[in-house]
Amino acid sequence: MAVTPASQGKRRVLYGFNVAVAITVAFLLLLLVNWFAVWAFSRVPAEVRPWLRYDLTATRDHTLSPQTRRVLSQLDAPLELIGVFPEGAAESRAVTDLLDEYRRFDPRLSVRTLDPRGDVAELRELYDAMTADVGDASAAEKLDEAIAGGLTALDAVIEALGEVFATLETAAGELDATNPGESGGLQVLDGYAGALAGWLSGYESKREVLRRLLDSPLPPTSAVRADLLQSLQELDAERGRLPQLQNQLRSSARDRLLPPAVRDAALRALRQLDGVLATLRPAREALSLARVDPEYERLRSVVQSAAFVVVRSGERVRVVSLEDMFDVDAAYAEPSDDSTAAELLPTRFLGEERLTGAIVSVGLPSPPRLVLVSLDGEPVVGRPGRYNVVAERARASGFALLVWSVVAEPGGSTLLPPPVAVDDDAGPVVWVVVPRDLGPRRRVGTPR
């Protein structure tokens, strides 16, 4: 039979149709197989799942380490991992993948992410819960009481200064109406009123700022305490504003050269100020004695980065910032003054190490202790401490930091007792003996 152009066209259409059907059937089969695999994988016991997935990356980026698996498999209390970071951030992808790995290994874990730009209500609820869980509750309560007392004292000062200002303004108006030629008395009253108007404006603004800060999530109680204490000291110190104002008013009240109306106004203003200093002094003393909880302040410092992961178990909380999950590769960390070059250095992702450490920390009945031992008496932390970065990392990981200088002073021979007994069984203790000399201008952790 002769092949005609028409029959060739039909064959091409038929072949094309067969190919399209075959591709569609293959695609549907692939979807079916994928759905069945996901369904079957979800029914596999959690401890077996990691063995059914294979990580093809050279550095095993999508595989939890055996240590992490062992920690997760031994959990006996509910655990919550909450990632807080903006969607689309450069570092968030690796952290999101890591959180997914934790969730895949054990579906009992509560894992979620929040975007600070959109999940405002949920974030506020999280902040309130962390505020209640973190730190020394007794110290926090005393600090809150001291701040409340300080604000009450500031309210009393503002009220008294307002009454004094009104008294002096009224006296100035009456004096101007009855004796317009009395410029000396008017000048004295206007001088008082001008100073008081500036004080009132400044303290009212400060009071509003402090109240706004206290109403914010995770309020900066340390900064509020410091600012409030400074204001009360400014008012109540030996040469503070209120004692100076009282002395000036007494002087005006006794000045026979001033009109009687001015002296009477000064006496009334003094009576209105009576008792204000008696209110300020106990409030100032309470603020001075109130203790700031370092654990709460560390939590706030991490949360301020707006990119972190919260690890919660019961009432124990640890927060790991995304910044701490990335570190410049030590092999390339040569000292350099070129900030641009530093930004381009390859980084290592330490997210699993940091998160697993936080999980272990919240599972302990008491925080582990790290004792830095100095054999030569030189400062280890603080100023000019050599291990401030190490100390801060240890605190961020949930360690209670202790320092033991074996000798009382550099080059001395007087031995000091350790802060923790060697056979102490109240919790895990890690002892680290620091080197005697790191050399000039040498940073810990920087290769030579």
C-alpha positions, 0 to 999 in steps of 0.5 A: 500500500502506498504511503500518502501524505495524509496517512503520514500526518495521521501517524504523526498525530497518533504518535504524538498523542501516544507520547502525551498519554505516556508522559501524563501517565508517568507523571501521575504515577510519579505523584502517586508514588510520592504520595504513598512514600510520604504517607508511608514515611509518616507512619514509620516510628520516629527513631527509624525515620532518619535511616530511611532518608539519604543525604547526598550533600558532601558535608551532610548538611541535612543529617542530624549528628548521632549526638543530636539524635541521642539527645532527642531520643532521650527527651522525657518532657515536651520541647518547643522550638520557635524560630523568630526571624524575617522570612527571606533573610539570608541566614533564615533558610539554613535555620528553617531547614535545620528546624525541619530536620528536628521536626522530621526526627521526632514529630513530638517536638513542637516546631514553628516559625514567627515573622516579627513583621507579621506575627505581632500578637503571637510574638507578644504572647511569646515575649510575655511567656519568656518574661515569666519563665526567665531569671530570678523571680524574687529579684525581678519582683524587687526590681519591679517594686523599686521601679514602681516606687521610683515612678511614684516618687517622680509623679510626686515631684512633678505634681509638687513642681506644678503646684509651685509653678502655679503659685509663683505664676499667680503671685507674679500676675497679682504683683504686676496688676497691683504694682506694675512698677515693681520690676525686681520682684517680677524678675525674681518670680519670672526666673523661678517660673522659667526654670520650673517650666523647663524642669516640668517639661523634661520630667514629664517627657521622661516619665512618658518614655519610661512608661512606654518602655515598661509597656513594651515586650520584654521591657528594658528594666535595667535601662529604666532603673538606671535612667530613673535613678539618675533622675532622682539623684539629679533631684535629691543629691546634696547639690541637686535641683530640689535642695537648691530650689529650697535654698533659693526660696528661703533666701527670697522669703527672708529678703526684706528688699523684695515686696511682701507678695514675693516673700509670701509666694516663696513661703507658700512654695516652700510649704508645697515642697515639704515632704517631696524629698522625704518621698524621693530618698527611700525610692532612690535607695530602693533603686540603688539596691535593686539587683538586675537579673543578668539572665534576663538581660542576656535574653533581652540582648539576644531578642533585640537582634530580631533573629533567634530561636527559642528553646522551651521546656516547661518553665526553662527557656534558652534563646540562640541568636542566628548570629551565633549560629554562623562563624567565620571558618577558622582556616580563613580567619587571618587578622585583617583590617579590611571589613569588606574582606571579612564579610566575604570570608566563608562561614560555617553553620553551627546551628545544630551545635548551638540548638542541641546545646540549648536543648541539653541545657533546658533539660538539666535540673540546674544550669551547668557550671563553667569554672575558668581557672587562672593560675597566674592571677591575671584577669580572665573576664571583665576588663582587661579580661582575655576570655570575654568572648568565651565567657559570653558564649558560655552564658549564651549556652546556658552555663553559669560562669565562675572564675577561680584565680588560684593566687590572690594577685599576679605573681602572688603566693596566697592561694584562694579556695575554689568557688566549687568543691571538686566533689560537688554533686549539685550539677555538672561542672566543667573546669577549664585551666586557661593558658598563662600567656597568650602573647600581646594583642592576641585574641582567643580563637584566632589562628596564628 
